[in-house]
Amino acid sequence: MRVRFVELFRRRRPQNQRLLIAEAMFAVARYQVEEVSFHPYSSKYDYWLEGKARLSESELRGLQLFNDPDKANCAGCHTSAPTRDGLPPLFTDHQYEALGARATPRSRTIAIRTIRSRRLRSASHRRRRQTQYCGMFLTPTLRNTATRHAFFHNGAFSTLERVMDFYNFRDTNPDKVFPHAAVGAVQKYDDLPQKYSCQCRLSPIRRFDRHLG
């Protein structure tokens, strides 16, 4: 690859290495955007949007729940409608949310290393007034989500069933989705510093009977 690069550019090769890397990354990004095989949009849902397929009754009921703001309201963050330009939905609004997923052994280890790191302590000190972002993570796309084996920012859940349990029981039955302390108390939002747990988004977490969950 390097030899081929030199053959193509020879003396025109940039001397600025940082610029070279930036331009190379830009070229890769453009290739992924323009190459159709990276985003075929060939799911049954895409074909349904195009009028080329029919959803079953159960799939239609699920879609209705997904979109209903008074019930599941998944589409509140994972947008399911085509864009204004007519492009297929990406199932993300590209916003940040704090949902308070349970901690994992790995996330606890990372937190300890973060506290011990002088460089990160310094960065945290500079941003200490921006604590409103604590616990927030980018809303992921739901495309191909059924092929995944790790969910949420820290991989707290390994199946979609457990993800749904989290959304259903987080506020109504937290003992079902969070660990218990030695004294038996439920350790809710245990992946966040306690003083920032109030930042977890509550309004969209609803059970299908419209009760917070």
LINRAUR-V901167 format. One record per pair of residues at least 24 apart in sequence whose ideal C-beta (glycine too) atoms are under 8 Angstrom apart, sorted by the first residue. I is the first residue (numbers start at 1). J is the second residue. D is the distance in whole Angstrom. If there is no record, write none. Layout:
I,J,D ; I,J,D
This chain:
41,88,4 ; 43,143,8 ; 46,88,5 ; 49,82,6 ; 49,88,7 ; 65,208,6 ; 70,206,8 ; 70,210,6 ; 71,206,6 ; 71,208,5 ; 71,210,6 ; 72,206,7 ; 72,208,6 ; 73,204,5 ; 73,206,6 ; 74,142,8 ; 76,204,5 ; 77,139,5 ; 77,204,7 ; 78,139,7 ; 78,141,8 ; 78,142,5 ; 90,141,5 ; 90,143,7 ; 91,141,5 ; 91,142,4 ; 91,143,6 ; 92,138,8 ; 92,139,5 ; 92,140,6 ; 92,141,5 ; 92,142,7 ; 93,139,6 ; 94,138,7 ; 94,139,7 ; 95,138,8 ; 95,139,6 ; 96,133,7 ; 96,136,4 ; 96,137,6 ; 96,138,6 ; 96,139,7 ; 97,136,6 ; 97,137,7 ; 97,139,6 ; 97,201,5 ; 98,134,7 ; 98,135,4 ; 98,136,5 ; 98,137,8 ; 98,192,8 ; 98,199,5 ; 98,200,5 ; 98,201,6 ; 99,137,8 ; 99,152,7 ; 99,170,8 ; 99,200,6 ; 99,201,6 ; 99,205,8 ; 100,135,7 ; 100,170,7 ; 100,188,7 ; 100,189,4 ; 100,191,7 ; 100,192,6 ; 100,197,7 ; 100,200,4 ; 101,152,4 ; 101,153,7 ; 101,154,6 ; 101,156,4 ; 101,157,7 ; 101,166,7 ; 101,191,6 ; 102,156,5 ; 102,166,8 ; 102,177,6 ; 102,178,5 ; 102,179,7 ; 102,190,6 ; 102,191,6 ; 103,154,7 ; 103,156,7 ; 103,179,8 ; 103,190,5 ; 103,191,4 ; 104,154,5 ; 104,155,6 ; 104,156,5 ; 104,191,8 ; 106,154,7 ; 106,155,7 ; 107,154,4 ; 107,156,8 ; 107,191,6 ; 131,196,6 ; 132,199,7 ; 134,192,7 ; 134,193,7 ; 134,196,4 ; 134,199,6 ; 135,189,8 ; 135,191,8 ; 135,192,5 ; 135,196,6 ; 135,197,8 ; 135,199,6 ; 135,200,7 ; 136,199,8 ; 154,191,7 ; 156,191,8 ; 167,205,6 ; 167,213,7 ; 168,207,5 ; 168,208,8 ; 168,213,5 ; 169,213,6 ; 170,205,6 ; 170,213,7 ; 171,202,7 ; 171,205,6 ; 171,212,5 ; 171,213,6 ; 172,207,7 ; 172,211,7 ; 172,212,7 ; 172,213,4 ; 173,213,8
